[in-house]
Amino acid sequence: MGFKALITIDLPSVTEENRKVFYKSLEEDKWVKVTRLTTTWRATFQSTVTRDGAIQALIADLRSAKVKSGIRKVEYALQLDESEIQEGTL
């Protein structure tokens, strides 16, 4: 199994339209929004992708979405692991 990424994103001072375009770009890059968390996304990688390669790909996806949407500032935090991401509600 390859790396799984958990990414949280903050898009300060953007319009709803900018946000929609940004999110659509991430979806086109095969990111999956975590349904119950408003700004959290998941992405998965093949086992042949290195940790550095996965990080570079994620940042490239964020940059591309930023340009497409016209957003000026994107803040993010990401975590990579080979274990499955646990989601739930308590």
C-alpha positions, 0 to 999 in steps of 0.5 A: 500500500502507498501513502495516504495523505490527510490535508486540512486547508484554510482559504482566508477571505475568499468568495464562495465561487473561488472556493468552488473552483478551488475544490473542483480542481482538487477533485479533478486531481483525485482528492476526496473531501472528508464529508463531516469535516469542512476543510479536510481532504484525503489523497492516496498514492501508489506504493511506487510514490516516495514520501517526498514525491507525494508531498511535491504532488500535493503541493503542486495540486494546491498551487494549481487549484490556487491559480485556477481559482484566483485565490491569493492565499492558501494555508495548509497542513498535511500528514502522510502515513501508510496506514488507513485514515480513520474517520468517525463521529462520536 
